[in-house]
Amino acid sequence: MASPNSEKGRVSTSNTHREYDPDLEQGGVISTSEGRAHPSGIGNPGPMGLFAFASTTFILSMYNVQTRGIAHSNVVVGMAIFAGGLTQFIAGMWELPRGNVFGATAFSSYGAFWMSYATIFIPSSGILDAYSDPDELASALGIYLVTWLMVTLFFLLAVIRKNVAYTLLLSALSIAFACLAAAQFSQSVMVTKAGGVFGIITALIAYYIGVSEMLAAERRAIVTLPLGVWR
């Protein structure tokens, strides 16, 4: 996830000159289709990180709702390592020289989440084999998910009342984490499915934001998608 303070620029009358205006970085609503130039010279890594996050979340959430009878989520491990994990982490590192503290922290954190999640289900890690009691494993996973629920709520504090799209994204993600944690503690299939539903909602919102920021980076995009700003 990128920063709610998406970059915006002010375009001169010349198509060859693009001026960066830091005053326009607030709110995340794109007002021009002519492109923006950031002082760091680094393009916006937000779409890349958002698509990686959304795709991995969507796949796992579809498994959580047992789409087409799928009850095991192991296929998501590869996506969690390379897309949700590595790609997001790289996006976070690229946000640092742009001065985007939120984007760097969020992308890097969720990249680490997905890589750590994948590691749990890699047989050679020995993590699952260390638990002979299924109830102990469920409790351990529940605590793991509660921790990421707290992290997500901290991120939500940074965007609430500032950006509509990111507020909806992190709110849906918080509910998904809460449901999945509760499902581990209660061993309820229905609560797991509820977490999957909110995970799918989270992924769709992330896709929307990713497309919005990708189109905003194009000089002559045929359409722009507003992210919304609380006034």
N, C-alpha and C positions, 0 to 999 in steps of 0.2 A: 504494500500500500504506500502510495506516495503521500506527499504533504497536501493538506487541504488548501494550503497557500500556493496553489498552482501558479506557475510563472505566467505572466502576461506582459505584453510589450506594446509600445506605442510606435506605430509605423509612420514614417515620413511620407511625403508625396512621391518620393522616388522609390521605385520598386526594388532598387538595389541596395537601399540603406535600411537597416532595421535597428531601431534604438531600444535598448533595454531600460525599463523604468521600474525600479524596485518598489515604488509606491503602488504599482498595479498588481503586486503579488498577493494582495489580500483578497480572500473570498473564493477564489477558484472558479470564477465565471469568465469565460472567454468572450472578449468583445471584438476580436479581429480575426480574420482568416488569413492575414498576410504573413504570419510567422513572427517569432520573437528570437532575439539573440541574448544569451545569458553571458554575463561578464567572464565566467569561467571557461567559456567555449565548449562546455559539455552539454550535450542535448539532454532533454528530459528523460530519465530512465524509468519514470513512473509507469508508462504503459507496459513496458516489458515486465516489471515487477508485478503489476496488477494482473496481467494475463496469466502469469505463472501461478500467482496466488489463487486466482479464480478457477483456473483449470484443475489444479490439484484439489482444491476444496470441493469443486463440483463432482469430481470422480469419487472421492471418498464419501461424500454425502449421498450420492446415488447408491453406493454400496450400503450405507447405513439405513436407507429406507428399503433395502432388499429389492431393488429393481431387478426384474426378471429372475427373481428367486436367489440372487447373489447374497450369501450370508458371510462370506469371508472377504476381507478387504486387502489381502496381501498384494494384489496387482498394483495398488497405489504406491508401493514402496519405491519403485523406480522414479515415478513422478515426484514423490516427496523428496527424494535425494537431489535430483537434477533440476526440476522445475520449481516446485515450491521451496526447495532448500537452496541450492547453489545459485540459481538465477536471481532469486529474491535477495540473497545475501550480496551478490555482485551489484544489484541495483542500489542497495543501501550504501555500499561503498562509493558508488558514483554520486550519490546525493551529498556526501560529505563536502567535496570541493565546491559544490554549488551553494553551500551554506544552509542546506535544508535539514535542520536538526530533526524535525518530526519524521520526514521521509527516511532519513538515514537510520533512525532508531527503529521505526516500524518495520521497514523492509528487512533490516538485519535481524531483528528479533524474530519475526515470523519465518525468515529463512532458517534460523537456528531451530525454531520449533519443528519445522517440517523435517529437517535432517535428524533431529533427535527422535522424532516420532518414528521415522523410517528405521532408525537403528534398533529400536525396540523389537521390530518384527524381522530383523535379519538373524537367521538361526545361529550364525557364527558369533554373534554378539554375546550369546549366552544369557541374555537378560530374561527372556521368558522361562528358560530352563531353571533359573535360580529360584523360581516360585513353585513349590510343590503344592501349595494350597491355593486353589482358584480364588477363594475369597480374599486372600492376602493380595493377590495380583490385581484383583478388581479395585481394592482399596488404594493400592499404589497408583494405578492408572487414574483413579478418581482424584487423588491429590494432585497428580500431574496436570490434569485438566483444570482443576480449580486454580492452580497457579497461573495458567494462561488466561483464565477468565479474569483474574485480577489485573494482569498486564494489559489486557484489552480494555478494561474499564479505565485504566490510567490513560490510555491513548484516547479514549472517548472524551475524557475531560478536556483534552487539548482542542477538540473540534466542535464540541457541542455549543450551540448558539452562534457558530461561525460559518459552518458549511453544512448544507442539507444532505448532500450525497454521502459524505464521509460520516455524518452522524447516523444516518440510516445503516450504512455499511457496518460500522463498529457496534451499533446496537444489535443488529441481527447476529453478528458474530458472537457477541456476549451471550445472547440467549442460546445460541448453538452450543457454546462451551458449557453453559450452565446445565443444559439438558443432557449433554454427553457425560458430564461429571456425575450428575444425578443418576444416570443410567448405570454407570459403573457401581455406584454405591448400592443401588436398589436391584441391579441385575434385571431391569425391565426392558423388554424388547420394544415396547410402545414408546418409552421415553427416548430410547436410542433413535427410533424412527422420527420422533419429534425433533431431535437434534439434527437429524439428516435433512428434514424439511427446512429448518432455519439455515442450515449450511448451504442448501441449494439457493435459497433467497440471498444469502451473503455472496455467493459466487456470481449470481446474476447482477447484483448491484456493482460488484467489483469489475465485471465485464463492461458495464455501462460507463463507469468512471474511466476505465482504461481506454475505451473507444473515444470518449470525450477528450482525454488528454492527447491521444494520438492524433485525432483530427485537428486539435488546436495547434499542434506542432507543424502541420502542413501549411504551406503558403497559400494554397488555393483549394482548400477542402470544400466539397460541395455542400456540407452541412456542419453545424456545430451543435454540440449537446451541452446544455447548461448544467452546472453542478449545483446551483442554488446557493444563495447566501441569506442567512438570517439577518433581518433588518430591525 
